[in-house]
């Protein structure tokens, strides 16, 4: 999903966007780790804990993606204003 937002060769525009990208990548890592731990777990209580953690990470990931889209839209609007002289 992050690749779709950024494109293949696109570089982060500013520090805030760069921070969001780092957080998103970290969240992706944690979700992959959660999946591995879930697959390895046999205890019912730990399985349930992994499920709750997965849901929490999914909500966090979606929130971060929304924040990134918002930042990128703001930056696009700012650059359009500069080009048009508004």
HUJOVEN-V258342 format. One line per field, one symbol per residue. phi: phi as a letter, one per 40 degrees, with the letter a starting at -180 (. if undefined). psi: psi as a letter, one per 30 degrees, with the letter a starting at -180 (. if undefined). burial: I if it has 24 or more other C-alpha atoms within 12 Angstrom, else O. Layout:
phi->???
psi->???
burial->???
This chain:
phi->.cccccgcbccdcacccccccccccccccccccdcccccccbcccccccccccdccccccccccccccdcccccccccccccccgc
psi->eeeeeflegkkkeleeeeeeeeeeeeeeeeeeeeeeeeffkfkeeeeeeeeeeeeeeeeeeeeeeeeeeeeeeeeeeeeeeeefg.
burial->OIOOOOOOOOOOOOOOIOOIIOIIOOIIOIIOOIOOOIOOOOOOOOOOOIOOOIOOIOOOIOOIIOOIOOIIOOOOOOOOOOOOOO
